[in-house]
Amino acid sequence: MFDTKSDFALNKLDREAIICKSVTGVHIRLTREDFAAVHE
């Protein structure tokens, strides 16, 4: 199978956010609400 904790798998499961791993290893979830404007 595949690693369910990988960035790719987490992004496929959560269509409303961008998920990436920080330098410390913690996953960060970015949504539209985290940005001030659409063009950011």
Buried (B, 14 or more C-beta within 10 A) or exposed (E): EEEEEEEEBBBEEEEEBBBEEEEEEEEEEEEEEEEEEEEE
